[in-house]
Amino acid sequence: MSTPSIRRAGALLAFSLAAALSACNEDPVAREEAAVCHEPFMADVPISGDPLFTLLEAPVLTAEQEQLLEVARSERTAAKVHVARLSANAMELLQPGREIRLTVSPTRTFSVFGVSLHTAVPDHVFFTGRINGPQGDVYLVLSTIGATGTLQSVSTREVYAFRPLGAGLHAITCIDSSKYGLD
């Protein structure tokens, strides 16, 4: 992955994190009670749809992927980080009206309903989805380097970030939003 691609992915991740966390910043209760990673979890609603990511227990990573994973793990707000492989048919799955499964940890999966899909920049598709059951949204940018974005569950106060590591692998980070703004 080239340096401009990494910078572009970082900028897209920052944009989507800001959008996803805006509700927590506006709600003082959400700020005070920011959840980290609710695990284990029993779904309130049936989880259906095809999986967008498959978690990997012991991924084999290149040196560059290891370095990018270490960057994700060293973020001040990172509570837990898992490695997953993006589905080869991700573009087919990220469609309005389609239901997908977003697995963010070994014990946490969200059912997401596709709301919109836009191409505003060449090679970048912007997907918006709604979490079924718990209130929340998913914002993803799918590009040639992978999927970058966030999932925010308002009702459970969870935020997860998706960051490409290269070759279809991604870091899925559970965000501890209580650590935002700390120096």
C-alpha positions as MATLAB code, in Angstrom:
seq = 'MSTPSIRRAGALLAFSLAAALSACNEDPVAREEAAVCHEPFMADVPISGDPLFTLLEAPVLTAEQEQLLEVARSERTAAKVHVARLSANAMELLQPGREIRLTVSPTRTFSVFGVSLHTAVPDHVFFTGRINGPQGDVYLVLSTIGATGTLQSVSTREVYAFRPLGAGLHAITCIDSSKYGLD';
ca = [
       0.000    0.000    0.000;
       1.496    3.346   -0.987;
       1.932    6.262    1.404;
      -0.712    8.448   -0.384;
      -3.189    5.550   -0.128;
      -2.478    5.177    3.590;
      -2.910    8.935    4.115;
      -6.169    8.931    2.143;
      -7.443    5.973    4.190;
      -6.453    7.783    7.397;
      -8.317   10.919    6.328;
     -11.413    8.866    5.449;
     -11.246    7.081    8.801;
     -10.955   10.394   10.666;
     -13.944   11.788    8.757;
     -16.116    8.747    9.454;
     -15.115    8.639   13.141;
     -16.074   12.289   13.529;
     -19.442   11.636   11.911;
     -20.112    8.523   13.978;
     -19.163   10.107   17.296;
     -21.132   13.316   16.813;
     -24.104   11.904   18.730;
     -21.905   11.019   21.722;
     -20.399   14.514   21.710;
     -23.852   16.127   21.723;
     -25.278   13.872   24.436;
     -23.729   14.471   27.895;
     -25.009   11.110   29.158;
     -23.346    9.340   26.241;
     -20.085   11.144   27.016;
     -20.215   10.125   30.677;
     -21.311    6.550   30.042;
     -19.267    5.820   26.933;
     -19.253    2.075   26.546;
     -16.230    0.231   25.384;
     -16.747   -3.334   24.173;
     -19.896   -5.111   25.298;
     -18.828   -8.748   25.397;
     -20.170  -11.381   25.554;
     -23.347  -10.359   23.783;
     -26.589  -12.099   23.016;
     -28.414  -10.558   20.076;
     -31.733   -8.856   20.787;
     -32.689   -9.398   17.156;
     -31.909  -12.281   14.830;
     -28.636  -11.744   12.971;
     -29.080  -12.354    9.271;
     -27.437  -11.451    5.994;
     -24.106  -12.312    4.463;
     -20.915  -11.517    6.425;
     -18.911   -8.497    5.275;
     -15.874   -9.507    7.365;
     -14.508  -12.834    8.601;
     -12.446  -12.614   11.789;
      -9.062  -14.343   11.733;
      -7.683  -15.965   14.887;
      -4.050  -16.118   13.850;
      -3.552  -14.020   10.734;
      -0.313  -14.263    8.782;
       0.759  -10.662    8.205;
       3.456   -9.013    6.146;
       5.838   -6.579    7.840;
       3.824   -3.643    6.465;
       0.547   -5.133    7.713;
       2.107   -5.725   11.153;
       3.184   -2.084   11.204;
      -0.311   -0.844   10.275;
      -1.858   -3.151   12.880;
       0.509   -1.772   15.519;
      -0.580    1.762   14.580;
      -4.232    0.730   15.134;
      -3.412   -0.920   18.475;
      -1.397    2.083   19.689;
      -4.202    4.598   19.125;
      -5.138    6.219   22.435;
      -8.796    5.289   21.956;
      -8.240    1.640   20.938;
      -9.731   -0.715   23.518;
      -9.480   -3.954   21.474;
      -8.322   -4.692   17.938;
      -9.189   -7.742   15.839;
      -8.004   -8.694   12.347;
     -10.556   -9.677    9.715;
     -10.716  -10.428    6.001;
     -13.087   -8.361    3.852;
     -15.458  -10.436    1.754;
     -14.339  -10.760   -1.862;
     -17.828   -9.654   -2.943;
     -17.996   -6.619   -0.626;
     -19.288   -4.328   -3.365;
     -22.148   -6.723   -4.029;
     -22.970   -6.875   -0.303;
     -22.905   -3.113    0.331;
     -26.155   -2.259   -1.420;
     -29.230   -0.276   -0.368;
     -31.978   -2.615    0.794;
     -29.571   -5.484    1.464;
     -28.940   -6.906    4.926;
     -25.389   -7.790    5.954;
     -23.667   -9.123    9.077;
     -20.872   -7.044   10.573;
     -18.793   -9.138   12.973;
     -16.585   -6.888   15.083;
     -15.276   -9.415   17.617;
     -15.561  -13.150   18.309;
     -18.669  -12.507   20.428;
     -20.176   -9.416   18.772;
     -22.055   -9.281   15.467;
     -24.413   -6.600   14.199;
     -27.124   -6.988   11.577;
     -27.009   -3.976    9.233;
     -29.526   -2.830    6.620;
     -28.087   -0.922    3.643;
     -29.543    2.581    3.324;
     -27.489    4.329    0.634;
     -24.549    3.915   -1.705;
     -22.811    6.790   -3.523;
     -19.772    7.201   -5.719;
     -18.482   10.752   -5.246;
     -14.803   10.178   -5.922;
     -13.340    7.769   -8.489;
     -12.571    4.386   -6.905;
     -14.393    5.320   -3.657;
     -17.904    4.123   -2.813;
     -19.664    5.567    0.241;
     -22.036    3.195    2.064;
     -24.476    4.073    4.832;
     -26.312    1.416    6.819;
     -28.657    1.198    9.802;
     -28.107   -1.268   12.610;
     -31.116   -3.568   13.051;
     -32.271   -3.797   16.664;
     -29.969   -1.501   18.642;
     -30.129    2.036   17.341;
     -27.096    2.981   15.297;
     -25.428    3.562   11.966;
     -22.590    2.285    9.811;
     -20.512    4.505    7.531;
     -18.023    2.800    5.206;
     -15.887    3.930    2.308;
     -14.958    1.082    0.000;
     -11.921    1.762   -2.187;
      -9.177   -0.147   -3.935;
      -7.323   -0.480   -0.600;
     -10.322   -1.837    1.333;
     -13.057   -0.596    3.667;
     -12.563    2.371    5.980;
     -15.217    3.609    8.375;
     -17.165    3.216   11.578;
     -20.070    1.485   13.235;
     -21.788    3.323   16.076;
     -24.439    1.682   18.218;
     -26.197    4.557   19.993;
     -28.274    2.339   22.268;
     -25.277    0.332   23.519;
     -22.809    3.257   23.230;
     -20.314    1.211   21.211;
     -18.104    2.500   18.406;
     -15.988    0.343   16.103;
     -13.541    1.532   13.443;
     -12.567   -0.355   10.281;
      -9.115    0.235    8.790;
      -7.478   -1.582    5.851;
      -4.194   -3.392    6.445;
      -3.722   -4.470    2.834;
      -4.434   -7.596    0.773;
      -8.055   -7.713    2.011;
      -7.134   -7.731    5.705;
      -8.550   -5.108    8.073;
      -8.138   -3.952   11.659;
     -11.464   -3.736   13.488;
     -11.007   -1.551   16.549;
     -13.377   -1.205   19.476;
     -13.134    2.494   20.364;
     -13.111    3.742   23.956;
     -14.737    7.111   23.248;
     -14.156    8.251   26.838;
     -10.500    8.764   25.845;
     -11.267   11.376   23.159;
      -9.900   14.807   23.925;
      -7.328   13.580   26.441;
      -3.747   14.725   25.946;
];
